[in-house]
Amino acid sequence: MNVAWQQGNLRKFCQEKGIHVSAWSPLGANGASWGSLAVIDSPVLKDIAIATGKSVAQILKPFYELIKSETTMMRTASQKWGYIRIMAGTIFGGILGFYVMHRLETNYKVSIASLSSRLLVQVRYLST
């Protein structure tokens, strides 16, 4: 599930049956046999990102937060921020660790309130 393949009927069915939906690779999975760059390369999303001065990943964070009953594996909002910082520093270390932590912190600060409702509507109906 991602903004280019929102699977509304499947999500509705799962919600009615009490089945939890997880969105793996919500930004795409380039290189995987089932993946593509349809999300990151979307002209609509690129235009929104430019208009807001954010990256495509940052503008999608609020969209995925709107889907409250599902899990999106790129989200950091539901995870312990200190743990993420420690893991990023431990795994990547040095300059790369600082860069990863900076990116996580920047993405973490993006909220639904930072995007206009018009832009959220554009993202919401991207796959229709």
C-alpha positions in Angstrom: 0.0 0.0 0.0 1.2 3.5 -0.9 -0.3 6.7 -2.2 -0.1 5.5 -5.8 -1.7 2.2 -4.9 -4.0 3.0 -1.9 -6.1 -0.2 -2.2 -9.2 1.4 -0.7 -11.5 -1.6 -1.1 -9.0 -4.0 0.4 -8.4 -1.6 3.4 -12.2 -1.2 3.9 -12.6 -5.0 3.8 -9.8 -5.5 6.3 -11.2 -2.9 8.6 -14.6 -4.5 8.6 -13.0 -7.9 9.4 -10.7 -6.6 12.0 -7.6 -7.3 9.9 -4.6 -5.1 10.5 -3.0 -3.6 7.4 0.7 -2.8 7.2 2.3 -0.6 4.5 5.7 -1.9 3.7 7.9 0.3 1.4 5.3 3.1 1.2 7.8 5.2 -0.8 8.3 2.4 -3.3 10.7 -0.5 -3.5 13.0 0.2 -6.5 15.0 -3.0 -7.4 12.5 -5.4 -5.9 10.6 -7.6 -8.3 7.3 -6.1 -7.1 8.6 -2.5 -6.5 8.9 0.7 -8.5 9.6 4.4 -8.0 6.0 5.4 -8.8 5.7 7.3 -5.5 9.0 9.1 -5.4 8.8 9.9 -9.1 5.2 11.1 -9.1 4.9 14.6 -10.8 2.0 15.5 -8.5 4.0 14.7 -5.3 7.1 16.4 -6.7 5.1 19.6 -7.3 3.6 19.5 -3.8 7.1 18.9 -2.4 8.5 21.9 -4.3 5.6 24.1 -3.3 6.1 23.3 0.4 9.9 23.3 0.4 9.9 19.7 1.7 10.9 16.3 0.2 8.4 13.8 -1.2 9.0 11.6 1.8 8.2 14.5 4.2 4.9 15.4 2.5 3.8 11.8 2.6 4.3 11.5 6.4 1.0 13.4 7.2 -0.9 11.3 4.6 0.2 8.0 6.3 -0.7 9.5 9.7 -4.3 10.0 8.5 -4.6 6.2 8.2 -4.7 5.6 12.0 -5.6 1.9 12.2 -2.8 0.8 9.9 1.0 0.6 10.2 3.3 2.4 7.9 6.8 1.1 8.2 8.5 4.5 7.4 6.8 6.3 10.3 8.9 7.4 13.2 6.1 9.2 15.1 5.0 6.0 16.9 8.5 4.9 17.8 10.7 6.1 20.6 12.8 9.0 19.2 15.7 8.3 21.6 15.9 4.7 20.5 16.0 5.7 16.8 18.8 8.2 17.4 20.8 5.6 19.3 20.3 3.0 16.6 21.1 5.4 13.8 24.3 6.5 15.6 25.3 3.0 16.4 24.6 1.5 13.0 25.9 4.3 10.8 28.3 6.2 13.2 30.4 9.3 12.3 29.3 11.7 9.6 26.8 9.3 8.1 25.2 8.7 11.5 24.8 12.4 11.9 23.2 12.7 8.5 20.8 9.9 9.1 19.8 11.3 12.5 19.3 14.8 10.9 17.1 13.3 8.2 15.1 11.4 10.8 14.7 14.5 13.0 13.6 16.6 10.0 11.0 14.0 8.9 9.8 13.5 12.5 9.0 17.2 12.8 6.7 17.2 9.7 3.1 17.1 10.8 -0.4 17.1 9.3 -0.7 20.7 10.2 2.3 21.6 8.1 0.4 20.8 4.8 -2.7 22.5 3.6 -5.9 20.5 3.3 -5.8 21.2 -0.5 -2.4 19.4 -0.8 -3.6 16.5 1.4 -6.6 16.0 -0.9 -4.2 15.9 -3.9 -2.2 13.2 -2.2 -5.3 11.3 -0.9 -6.7 10.9 -4.5 -3.5 10.3 -6.3 -4.3 6.7 -7.1 -7.9 7.3 -8.2 
